[in-house]
């Protein structure tokens, strides 16, 4: 596993008036810089160092999100009335409740 496989983001911090490099798998880490390129370079360098330290101390290293396996299933709890409304909407459209929920989560029209 390579530290290059982690999920990096660069955003602007109005409070700091600088770009912030972030790594989703290491939410406690950030790197401030004047340019987006420097912020990305800085957070990548920081993550590489942290991963090296974790390995040297035989501590667990987070698995990159890109390398995780996803089943395509997750359970969601909703109020019974919403469940009823969604089931009715799916029936009216002639599709399964799963298809309707998937389309809504993806921001698509179901049918």
Z-matrix of the N, CA and C atoms (Angstrom, degrees):
N
C 1 1.443
C 2 1.529 1 108.89
N 3 1.309 2 115.15 1 133.63
C 4 1.457 3 121.41 2 -177.25
C 5 1.527 4 110.61 3 -109.92
N 6 1.307 5 116.64 4 143.09
C 7 1.469 6 120.57 5 176.53
C 8 1.523 7 110.79 6 -65.09
N 9 1.332 8 117.27 7 -16.60
C 10 1.464 9 120.88 8 176.45
C 11 1.522 10 111.89 9 -70.10
N 12 1.336 11 117.55 10 -14.33
C 13 1.463 12 121.15 11 -177.07
C 14 1.524 13 113.05 12 -88.64
N 15 1.314 14 117.91 13 -1.43
C 16 1.460 15 120.27 14 179.31
C 17 1.526 16 110.78 15 -73.96
N 18 1.324 17 115.62 16 166.26
C 19 1.462 18 121.92 17 -177.12
C 20 1.524 19 109.22 18 -96.62
N 21 1.311 20 115.98 19 112.17
C 22 1.463 21 121.90 20 -177.36
C 23 1.525 22 110.59 21 -107.19
N 24 1.325 23 115.58 22 147.22
C 25 1.458 24 122.28 23 177.16
C 26 1.524 25 107.89 24 -138.68
N 27 1.318 26 114.80 25 150.33
C 28 1.465 27 120.37 26 172.73
C 29 1.519 28 106.99 27 -126.73
N 30 1.307 29 115.82 28 130.70
C 31 1.460 30 121.36 29 179.55
C 32 1.525 31 109.04 30 -135.62
N 33 1.319 32 115.97 31 168.84
C 34 1.456 33 121.21 32 179.43
C 35 1.519 34 109.27 33 -97.32
N 36 1.319 35 117.25 34 135.30
C 37 1.460 36 122.24 35 175.03
C 38 1.526 37 108.54 36 -105.53
N 39 1.328 38 115.92 37 108.57
C 40 1.466 39 120.02 38 177.48
C 41 1.526 40 110.31 39 -64.38
N 42 1.320 41 116.04 40 -35.18
C 43 1.467 42 120.87 41 -179.37
C 44 1.528 43 111.35 42 -64.39
N 45 1.339 44 116.40 43 -44.01
C 46 1.464 45 120.95 44 -177.85
C 47 1.521 46 113.03 45 -91.50
N 48 1.344 47 116.22 46 -13.56
C 49 1.465 48 121.58 47 -176.22
C 50 1.527 49 111.40 48 57.04
N 51 1.337 50 114.80 49 38.89
C 52 1.461 51 121.65 50 177.72
C 53 1.517 52 108.94 51 -145.87
N 54 1.314 53 114.90 52 165.21
C 55 1.459 54 120.87 53 173.69
C 56 1.528 55 108.56 54 -80.87
N 57 1.328 56 115.57 55 146.12
C 58 1.459 57 121.03 56 -178.39
C 59 1.516 58 108.89 57 -120.27
N 60 1.321 59 116.23 58 123.16
C 61 1.458 60 121.72 59 173.29
C 62 1.517 61 108.95 60 -90.10
N 63 1.327 62 116.43 61 132.95
C 64 1.460 63 122.53 62 -177.89
C 65 1.517 64 110.21 63 -130.73
N 66 1.322 65 116.04 64 156.76
C 67 1.462 66 122.22 65 174.09
C 68 1.524 67 106.78 66 -130.77
N 69 1.325 68 116.88 67 118.96
C 70 1.464 69 121.17 68 -174.91
C 71 1.523 70 111.63 69 -58.40
N 72 1.311 71 118.02 70 -39.60
C 73 1.464 72 121.06 71 -177.56
C 74 1.529 73 113.17 72 -72.16
N 75 1.324 74 117.03 73 -16.08
C 76 1.468 75 122.81 74 177.99
C 77 1.531 76 108.52 75 -126.51
N 78 1.335 77 118.19 76 74.13
C 79 1.465 78 120.69 77 -173.28
C 80 1.528 79 114.86 78 -64.00
N 81 1.309 80 118.98 79 -17.66
C 82 1.466 81 121.03 80 179.83
C 83 1.528 82 112.22 81 -82.17
N 84 1.333 83 117.48 82 -10.05
C 85 1.463 84 120.92 83 -176.86
C 86 1.523 85 111.40 84 -99.16
N 87 1.325 86 116.28 85 144.69
C 88 1.466 87 121.65 86 172.54
C 89 1.521 88 108.30 87 -156.12
N 90 1.336 89 115.07 88 162.35
C 91 1.465 90 120.49 89 179.93
C 92 1.524 91 108.38 90 -141.33
N 93 1.325 92 117.04 91 121.39
C 94 1.459 93 122.34 92 178.05
C 95 1.519 94 109.94 93 -92.86
N 96 1.340 95 115.58 94 139.58
C 97 1.464 96 119.89 95 178.84
C 98 1.528 97 109.95 96 -156.64
N 99 1.319 98 115.32 97 162.65
C 100 1.462 99 121.33 98 -178.06
C 101 1.522 100 112.82 99 -71.66
N 102 1.335 101 117.45 100 -29.50
C 103 1.466 102 120.44 101 -178.59
C 104 1.525 103 109.88 102 -123.98
N 105 1.339 104 116.88 103 157.12
C 106 1.462 105 119.39 104 176.86
C 107 1.527 106 112.11 105 -60.25
N 108 1.323 107 116.52 106 -37.55
C 109 1.464 108 120.67 107 -179.24
C 110 1.528 109 111.52 108 -63.94
N 111 1.338 110 115.78 109 -42.06
C 112 1.466 111 119.75 110 178.43
C 113 1.525 112 111.32 111 -67.91
N 114 1.331 113 116.99 112 -36.06
C 115 1.468 114 120.66 113 178.67
C 116 1.526 115 110.21 114 -65.44
N 117 1.330 116 116.98 115 -42.59
C 118 1.465 117 120.56 116 178.74
C 119 1.522 118 110.55 117 -66.37
N 120 1.312 119 116.80 118 -45.44
C 121 1.462 120 120.56 119 178.98
C 122 1.528 121 110.84 120 -60.89
N 123 1.323 122 116.56 121 -42.01
C 124 1.458 123 120.91 122 -178.84
C 125 1.516 124 113.35 123 -65.65
N 126 1.337 125 117.31 124 -45.00
C 127 1.464 126 119.15 125 -178.98
C 128 1.524 127 110.41 126 -68.72
N 129 1.321 128 117.35 127 -35.85
C 130 1.475 129 119.54 128 177.66
C 131 1.526 130 110.44 129 -63.93
N 132 1.328 131 116.51 130 -43.36
C 133 1.464 132 120.92 131 178.91
C 134 1.538 133 110.25 132 -62.80
N 135 1.329 134 116.28 133 -42.85
C 136 1.462 135 121.13 134 179.37
C 137 1.529 136 111.09 135 -62.85
N 138 1.327 137 117.35 136 -45.18
C 139 1.470 138 120.96 137 179.64
C 140 1.523 139 110.26 138 -63.29
N 141 1.329 140 117.35 139 -43.43
C 142 1.474 141 119.88 140 177.37
C 143 1.529 142 110.26 141 -55.88
N 144 1.331 143 116.86 142 -44.73
C 145 1.460 144 120.63 143 179.48
C 146 1.520 145 112.80 144 -63.91
N 147 1.321 146 116.66 145 -41.91
C 148 1.468 147 120.72 146 179.32
C 149 1.523 148 110.22 147 -65.51
N 150 1.332 149 117.39 148 -43.04
C 151 1.470 150 120.88 149 178.67
C 152 1.526 151 109.98 150 -61.95
N 153 1.322 152 117.26 151 -43.34
C 154 1.470 153 120.45 152 177.46
C 155 1.528 154 110.85 153 -59.64
N 156 1.335 155 116.95 154 -43.68
C 157 1.469 156 120.89 155 178.76
C 158 1.524 157 111.54 156 -63.84
N 159 1.328 158 116.93 157 -43.72
C 160 1.469 159 120.17 158 179.18
C 161 1.525 160 110.55 159 -60.18
N 162 1.329 161 115.73 160 -45.28
C 163 1.473 162 119.64 161 179.36
C 164 1.528 163 111.15 162 -63.59
N 165 1.324 164 116.76 163 -43.79
C 166 1.470 165 120.90 164 -178.91
C 167 1.525 166 111.35 165 -61.05
N 168 1.324 167 116.14 166 -32.19
C 169 1.466 168 120.97 167 -179.80
C 170 1.528 169 112.63 168 -96.32
N 171 1.319 170 115.25 169 9.68
C 172 1.474 171 121.87 170 179.83
C 173 1.531 172 112.17 171 53.47
N 174 1.323 173 115.03 172 40.23
C 175 1.463 174 121.16 173 176.45
C 176 1.525 175 108.61 174 -99.37
N 177 1.334 176 117.22 175 156.85
C 178 1.465 177 119.42 176 -179.46
C 179 1.528 178 111.90 177 -63.69
N 180 1.320 179 115.27 178 138.19
C 181 1.460 180 122.35 179 177.83
C 182 1.527 181 107.33 180 -107.64
N 183 1.339 182 118.63 181 126.46
C 184 1.462 183 120.04 182 -179.27
C 185 1.529 184 112.00 183 -57.85
N 186 1.316 185 115.40 184 140.30
C 187 1.463 186 121.23 185 176.95
C 188 1.531 187 108.28 186 -78.24
N 189 1.328 188 118.14 187 134.02
C 190 1.466 189 119.99 188 177.44
C 191 1.532 190 111.07 189 -60.52
N 192 1.322 191 116.67 190 140.30
C 193 1.463 192 120.72 191 178.33
C 194 1.524 193 111.48 192 -56.00
N 195 1.324 194 116.88 193 -37.27
C 196 1.463 195 121.18 194 -178.00
C 197 1.519 196 112.81 195 -65.89
N 198 1.326 197 117.57 196 -20.73
C 199 1.463 198 120.77 197 -178.05
C 200 1.527 199 112.94 198 -100.62
N 201 1.325 200 117.20 199 -2.28
C 202 1.464 201 120.64 200 179.02
C 203 1.520 202 110.02 201 -78.39
N 204 1.319 203 115.42 202 152.11
C 205 1.456 204 121.28 203 177.08
C 206 1.523 205 108.14 204 -99.01
N 207 1.320 206 115.77 205 132.55
C 208 1.457 207 121.03 206 -179.97
C 209 1.523 208 109.03 207 -116.21
N 210 1.331 209 116.64 208 137.15
C 211 1.463 210 121.55 209 -176.66
C 212 1.522 211 112.32 210 -80.71
N 213 1.328 212 117.38 211 -20.30
C 214 1.457 213 119.59 212 -174.71
C 215 1.525 214 111.75 213 86.19
N 216 1.315 215 115.96 214 6.63
C 217 1.461 216 120.63 215 179.94
C 218 1.527 217 109.32 216 -127.55
N 219 1.327 218 115.24 217 141.13
C 220 1.458 219 120.67 218 168.40
C 221 1.525 220 107.32 219 -154.00
N 222 1.296 221 114.83 220 153.26
C 223 1.461 222 120.45 221 -176.58
C 224 1.523 223 108.90 222 -99.19
N 225 1.318 224 114.60 223 136.91
C 226 1.452 225 119.96 224 179.84
C 227 1.533 226 108.41 225 -129.01
N 228 1.303 227 116.43 226 136.33
C 229 1.469 228 120.13 227 178.64
C 230 1.529 229 108.48 228 -101.96
N 231 1.324 230 114.80 229 129.79
C 232 1.463 231 120.87 230 179.92
C 233 1.525 232 108.38 231 -133.40
N 234 1.316 233 117.85 232 160.39
C 235 1.465 234 120.12 233 176.94
C 236 1.534 235 110.55 234 -63.27
N 237 1.332 236 117.52 235 146.30
C 238 1.466 237 120.93 236 -179.18
C 239 1.531 238 113.47 237 -54.56
N 240 1.325 239 117.67 238 -37.35
C 241 1.470 240 119.39 239 -179.22
C 242 1.527 241 111.12 240 -66.09
N 243 1.317 242 117.73 241 -39.35
C 244 1.464 243 120.59 242 176.45
C 245 1.521 244 110.16 243 -65.55
N 246 1.321 245 117.41 244 -40.24
C 247 1.468 246 121.92 245 176.81
C 248 1.530 247 109.29 246 -57.24
N 249 1.331 248 116.27 247 -45.81
C 250 1.469 249 121.29 248 179.08
C 251 1.531 250 110.52 249 -61.22
N 252 1.329 251 116.75 250 -47.06
C 253 1.470 252 120.85 251 -178.98
C 254 1.527 253 111.35 252 -60.72
N 255 1.321 254 116.61 253 -42.88
C 256 1.466 255 120.27 254 179.57
C 257 1.523 256 111.20 255 -66.94
N 258 1.334 257 116.75 256 -41.05
C 259 1.470 258 120.35 257 178.50
C 260 1.522 259 110.26 258 -62.31
N 261 1.327 260 116.70 259 -40.66
C 262 1.466 261 120.31 260 178.59
C 263 1.527 262 110.96 261 -66.26
N 264 1.319 263 117.16 262 -42.84
C 265 1.469 264 120.71 263 179.04
C 266 1.520 265 110.75 264 -62.76
N 267 1.326 266 117.12 265 -40.97
C 268 1.469 267 120.70 266 178.38
C 269 1.520 268 110.34 267 -64.10
N 270 1.326 269 116.82 268 -43.75
C 271 1.468 270 120.43 269 179.71
C 272 1.525 271 110.67 270 -62.97
N 273 1.319 272 116.87 271 -41.38
C 274 1.473 273 120.63 272 179.07
C 275 1.525 274 111.55 273 -63.06
N 276 1.317 275 116.73 274 -32.61
C 277 1.468 276 120.69 275 -179.53
C 278 1.519 277 112.47 276 -89.52
N 279 1.331 278 116.39 277 -6.43
C 280 1.464 279 120.48 278 179.29
C 281 1.522 280 113.22 279 71.40
N 282 1.326 281 116.25 280 31.69
C 283 1.466 282 120.46 281 179.28
C 284 1.524 283 108.84 282 -128.20
N 285 1.320 284 116.18 283 167.47
C 286 1.464 285 120.13 284 178.51
C 287 1.524 286 110.31 285 -75.32
N 288 1.314 287 115.07 286 157.59
C 289 1.460 288 120.64 287 175.81
C 290 1.529 289 110.27 288 -61.06
N 291 1.333 290 117.25 289 -38.24
C 292 1.470 291 120.57 290 177.72
C 293 1.521 292 111.13 291 -61.01
N 294 1.334 293 116.97 292 -43.31
C 295 1.471 294 120.62 293 -179.52
C 296 1.526 295 110.37 294 -63.82
N 297 1.333 296 116.24 295 -42.61
C 298 1.457 297 120.65 296 179.10
C 299 1.530 298 110.55 297 -62.45
N 300 1.332 299 116.67 298 -47.75
C 301 1.466 300 120.61 299 -179.71
C 302 1.525 301 111.07 300 -62.67
N 303 1.323 302 116.96 301 -42.63
C 304 1.463 303 120.95 302 179.24
C 305 1.526 304 110.84 303 -61.43
N 306 1.327 305 116.40 304 -44.25
C 307 1.462 306 120.55 305 179.50
C 308 1.527 307 110.78 306 -63.34
N 309 1.324 308 116.84 307 -42.05
C 310 1.469 309 119.85 308 -179.97
C 311 1.533 310 111.02 309 -65.34
N 312 1.329 311 116.69 310 -41.53
C 313 1.466 312 119.84 311 178.47
C 314 1.524 313 111.45 312 -64.03
N 315 1.327 314 116.47 313 -34.17
C 316 1.462 315 120.87 314 -179.52
C 317 1.525 316 112.07 315 -83.67
N 318 1.341 317 116.86 316 -4.70
C 319 1.457 318 120.42 317 -179.62
C 320 1.509 319 112.87 318 75.99
N 321 1.328 320 116.99 319 23.90
C 322 1.468 321 122.45 320 -179.44
C 323 1.518 322 109.97 321 -103.13
N 324 1.327 323 115.28 322 164.45
C 325 1.463 324 120.21 323 168.50
C 326 1.513 325 106.72 324 -82.37
N 327 1.328 326 117.23 325 137.75
C 328 1.466 327 121.37 326 -172.24
C 329 1.514 328 113.60 327 -67.98
N 330 1.307 329 118.42 328 -50.61
C 331 1.472 330 118.50 329 -172.64
C 332 1.497 331 113.03 330 -110.91
